[in-house]
Amino acid sequence: MKIKSVQANNRRRLFEIELRGRSLTFPYARLPVTPTKENPVEKVWVDPDLGDEAFTFKLRDGVEESVHIDHVLEFNRDPQYVAELLLYKLSLEARKRVDSSGMSNREVIRRLGTSASQYYRLLDPSNTKKSVGQLLGLLQLLGCEVDIIVKDAGVKKKHNVVVSG
């Protein structure tokens, strides 16, 4: 996801980030280096060196830091980002379980009743065009039981995925 523009708001102590079709904010308090009244943000820009997927800011004392869009999306609890994070974690676990299962890829594909290309898409953590149901089916086939724990937003760990088997 590309950042279109970013502005520092030293009065409100946050960054205002423009994406395609929406605006998000990110507070200074979430930064690794916190700006102060004596050392405010002097410059902020969308960083082309980071593929326009991050912004970089510079404080008065010369310190520079970058913030990736993933941190902004996580802070704002973006629904699409949260869903993709769950798919990513399930894909990593499925890949690990396939490697330790002792079953050949052909056997897993045959038991799933799917194509080889669809199977490899399920194991690819960067592919977000798959469903949680497909991954749960694969994990079930591998002898796993998956519990998804839903907690209040105030709890630090928001996305627990417990896989046993």
C-alpha positions, 0 to 999 in steps of 0.5 A: 500500500502506497502513501500519497502524502504525510504531514506532521502536526506538532500541535496534535502530536501526530502524523496525518497520512494520506492513502488512496481514498482515506486518511489515517493518523499516527501519534508521536507517542508510538515512535521509537524516538519521540519528538518534544517541544524542544526537539520537534519534527522539522521535516517529514516526507514519503520515502521513495527509497522505501517504495513509498510504503513508509515515511521518514521524519527528521527532528530538529537535532538531526535524528531521522527515523522511518515508519512503515505503513504496516505500523500505521495500519496496525495502530489504526486496526485496519480490517484488511490488514488484520485479515491479511496478518491472520492469513500470513500467520496461518500460512507460515504455520501450514508450511511448517506443519507440511514440512514436519508431517512426513507426507509428500506434497503430491499426497497432500494435494491429492487429499485436499482434492486441489491443484498443485498451483492452488496448494502452493498458493496456500503455502505462500505467506505473501499470497492474500488471495486465499481464504481462512477456510482453505488454510483451516482445511489444510491444517485439519488434513495435517492433523491440527486443531486450530483455535482462534482466540478473540480478546478485547482490544485493550489486550496487547496480543490481538491475534492469537492463533493456537494450532495444536496437533 
